[in-house]
Amino acid sequence: MNKEEQLRFMLDHGLVAIVRIKEPSELIRIAEAIEAGGVRVIEFTTNTPNALDAISQLSREWGDRILLGAGTVLDPETGRAALLAGAQFLVAPNLNPAVIELARRYSKIVVPGALTPTEIVAAWECGADVVKVFPASLGGPQYIKDILGPLSHIRLLPTGGVNLENISAFMAAGASAVAVGSNLTDPKLIKAGNWAGLTELARRFAEAVRQARQK
């Protein structure tokens, strides 16, 4: 897929799973489990040890089966390493114009983080494909709705605090997609090696997004 197709894939899917764990040996198993549940856009955070190795392996073995990205990309050096490993999109908790410039140079999706209206507009004008609103738990779905009042042309990805109880409200507020971390990649299920449970949880999140978009 080219960048435009990948961006459409991300937005159509509507759900990004964030994988951030202390023990990296299970990264591949986690990806397999949540993909089996229907979650096909996955972000490995670069502050997880061996995350780039996992990205490299999955990008070789799975191709376009999933859309695989790198998160917590704070600088262009990390971003370039992630892209060389096979990442198809870059995500950050903050706005660093140099990371956006890097992604655009290589025609890759970039999702910088922002919170205030000023930061969100700055990220969009720098060339963000989607703006990650983080932490979304501070304002909840109402904040997304309020931001999109005057800024309806900007695609927003609420991250931080998104769960099965509020995912419908975030989508109804106008979010282009949502990103979910430990509420989806449950550390207890991972520690127990309960891959069937993780698959079922991923399925519930994917279904929640689907149902929210039908309302």
N, C-alpha and C positions, 0 to 999 in steps of 0.2 A: 504494500500500500504506500502511496505517496503521502505527503504531509496532510493535504486536504482530506484525503480518505481516512487517515488516522484520526484527524480531529473530528470528523463526522462520526466515526466509530465510537470515540470517547463520549461525545455528546449524546448520541443515540442510546448508548448503553446507560449513561447517566449515573454510574457508580464507579468510584475508584477505591480499591482496597489498599490501605497503607500497611505495609509489613515492616515493623520495627521491633526487633527482638535482640536480646543480649546473647543468646546462643545461636550462632549462624548455621549450625549443622542441619537444621530442619527447614531451611529456606525453600528448597525445592519441593519438599513434602507439603509445606504450607500452600505454595502456589498451586500444586496439583489438586489439593483438597478444595480450595476456594474456586478454582476454575471448574471443577466438577459440579459445584453448586451454582454455576452460571455467572460467576463474576469474572469478567474477561479483561478488565483493565486493572493492572496491578502495579503498585509503586513500591520498590525496595528503597528504604532510606539509606543514604550513603554512610551514615554513622553506625550502621550495623556491620560488624566485621564480615568480610568476604561477600558483601552485597554485590560488588561488581563481578565477582566470579560467578555468582548465581545468575546475574543478568546475562552474562556471556553464554553460559550453558543453556539457559532457557531460550535465548534469542536464536541460538543455533538449532536447537531441537524442536522448537515449537513454531518458529516463523511467525506467520500472521494469525496463528490460533488465538493469541492474546496480544494485547497492547501493553508493553512492558516499559515502565519508566523508572527513573531515579529520583529520589526525594532528598530533601535537606541539602540541596545543591547551593552552597553559600558563595561559591566563587567560580570563575570560568575554568580554572584548572581542574576542579572536581567535575564540572560539567563536561569538559572535553574527555576526561577519562571515562565517564559514564557513557558518552556517545560512542566512543571507540569500543566499549564493551558490548554495545548493542542496544543501549537504551533508546527508546523511540520518543520519549518526552522527558522534560526536566521540570521538577517542582521545587520550590523554595518556600520557607516560612517568611521570607523578607523580600524586599525589592533591591536587587543589585542590577543596574542597567547593563553591566558587562556580561552577566549571565544571559540576559535577553539577547544581547548582540550576538553572543556565541551561538545560541540556538537558531537565530534567524540566519546566520551565516551558513549553517549546515541544514537549513530548511527543516528544523525539528520543532515540535510543539514545546512551548514554554509557559509555565504556570507559576508566576511569582506570587509571593504572599503580600497582603496589605490588609489594613483594617479600616482606617478613616477614609472619608470621601476623597480627601486630597491624595492620599496614598494610592487609592484604587484608580483614580484618574491618571495619576502619574505612571502607574504600572501599565495601564492600557495605552497611553500615549507613547510609552517606550517600546511598545510592540508586543505586549503580552497577548497570547491567544485566548487565554482564560485567566481571570484573576482569582487566586485563592484567598478567600476571606477567612483570616485566622487571627485569634481563635473565635470561631463562630458562636461558641457557647456564651460569650459576653453579651451579645445582643439577641441571639436566637433568631428564629424565622422572621420576626417582626422587623429586625434590623435589616435583613436582606430585602424585605419588601420596601422599607423606607429608602434604602440606598437606590433601589431600582426605580423609584419614583422619578427622580431627575436624571438618572444614569441608566436608562433602560437599554441603551445600546451596548452595554458592557456585559460580557458573560462572566458570571460569578460561580465559584466553586466553594461553598461553605465547608469548612474543615475544623474539626475540634468540637466535640460534643454532639455530633450527629449520631442518632441511635434509632432503633426500630419504632420508638414512640413518637419521635418528632420528624422523621424523614419525610413523611407526607406533607407536613407543614412547611418544611424547607422547600420542597418542590412547588407547593402551591404559592409560596412567596415569590417564585420566579427564578430560583436557582437553575442554572443550566445543567448542573450535575452536582453530586455531593461526593465527598471523600470521607471514608470511615477507617479509623485505626483499630484500636484494641476492642472496640465494641463489636467489630466483625472478626478480626484476627485475635480471638479471645486467648489471652496468655494461659489460662487454666486448661483450656482444651489442648493447647499446643504442648504444655508441660506434661499432660497426661497421655499425649500421643493419640488423642481421640480425633482421628481424621474424619471419621464418619460424622461426628458431632460438628466439626468445623465446616464440613460440606453442607450440612443441613442449615447451619447458621448463615452461611453465604447464600444459600437458596432463599432463605427468608428475607434477607436484605434485597436481593435481586427482585424478588416478587413484590416487596414493598415499593420499590421504585416503579415497577411496571404498573401496579395498581394506582399509585399516586398520579401517574401521567394519564390515566384513563378518567380521572375525575374532572 
